[in-house]
Amino acid sequence: VTESELRSCKSSSSSSSSFFWKKNIASAEDVESPSTDDFPLNVRAAQVNVLEVNSSPIQVEHDKKRRQFVIRLNGSHDRAVLLYEYVGKKTVDLQHTEVPDAYRGRGIAKHLAKAAMDFVVEEDLKAHLTCWYIQKYVKENPQPQYFEHIYQ
């Protein structure tokens, strides 16, 4: 986007649409940021959630009693989870990963998948990968120690 294109867009657009231009230009200094008061309340709330997720490091908790890995989002109200079950003495089935819709596409499930696979390796377990996302994660992160612990 050239500076002249940006100026013409600024003059012909509303303050809320200039916000979207800001995301696509190299220098945001030339564009006014709209006040959060310009947005409906539900959009302002979503902005707060984004900041909270992005401003703190993602921490994965392992609840062995409930057989799940958990990431608490937005304080402790929203949660992303990965569920597993023991299907043998040294065998687990990584069954399901779920991230709330508002938080999808931010790499949160990747942290759950890594924690689960690291657990399998550290505990010298074998794993069935029932969850499609775990299958995808292992394919995209081909660690030899993972493959040694997966039932094919």
Secondary structure, DSSP 4 states (H G I P E B T S, - for coil): --HHHHHHHHHHS-HHHHHHHHHTSS-GGGSPPPPGGGS-HHHHHHHHHHHHHHHS----EEETTTTEEEEEETTTTEEEEEEEEEEETTEEEEEEEE--GGGTTSSHHHHHHHHHHHHHHHTT-EEEE-SHHHHHHHHHS--HHHHTTB--
